[in-house]
Amino acid sequence: MHGFLPSDRYYAYLTWTEIEALPDKANTVLIQPIGAIEQHGPHLPLAVDSAIATGVLGKALEQLDPTIPAYALPPQYIGKSNEHWHFPGTLTLSAATLGQVLTETAESLYRAGFRKLVYANAHGGQPQVLDIVARDLHQRYPDFWIFPFFIWNVQHSVGDWLSKKELSEGIHAGDAETSLLLSLLPDFVKMNDAVAEYPDQRLQNRLISLEGKLPVSWVTKDISHSGVIGDATTATREKGDRILADLANGWVQAITAVHQFQPLALSPKKSLD
């Protein structure tokens, strides 16, 4: 069941008595891997985002200081992927359903005494859902701290191995994701079918972009025939190994920071007297 995740860090392998006996549940870091089952072009499996979420997190947990209490929850494999549903095989939940599943899961953890929950999300189509869930949970339970992290937003140097064009326009199933899958699941990558496809520049202008400060709504069929948005043909296993190690190191730092995080508190209001 644990897959890429270390068995001794897998929450579902604990008994209820072990959960009850954990010495410092308020500072135990629970991590919810969140991925997707969606098309990633003709060369990659549907499980890309789920594999990246669990693979990167698993590598990080292997390297984490053993004195830091941290456990990975069972992965949420299906996410909000409706931008890809025109391509056969994509599975999707609505934003409302995904939000409700994450909310009720988090509330179960809160009832058990946990107070720190990290979302390790690897699908770019759902950070907004996670942000809303995290804020609403904290508003409802003021001592419950939710960290809606994107798997690629930790400190890393992935850009050192990608072209400028790929960095600016490669947002789905391109060089980085394909290289990472060559490291994680090489038997399921069909490099003979890899393609390069970037959005038509006429879809963007000086101010409006697909992703950025002034974005436009889009679904994948608007901008890609293959389902790829980037260049998968330049991917390599060596590059993927480096990306995996780099992201894992960033996640070690992130989990450590969450463990050390102290609840926010305003200083006492100064008297005007």
Secondary structure, DSSP 8 states (H G I E B T S, - for coil): --TTS-GGGBGGGS-HHHHHH-TTGGG-EEEEEE--B--BTTTB-TTHHHHHHHHHHHHHHHHS-TTS-EEE---B-----GGGTTSTT-B---HHHHHHHHHHHHHHHHHTT--EEEEEE--TT-HHHHHHHHHHHHHHSTT-EEEEEETT-SS--GGGGS-HHHHHH--BSSHHHHHHHHHH-GGG--GGG--EE---GGG--SS-BSSSSSB----HHHH-SSS-BEE-TT--HHHHHHHHHHHHHHHHHHHHHHHH-------------
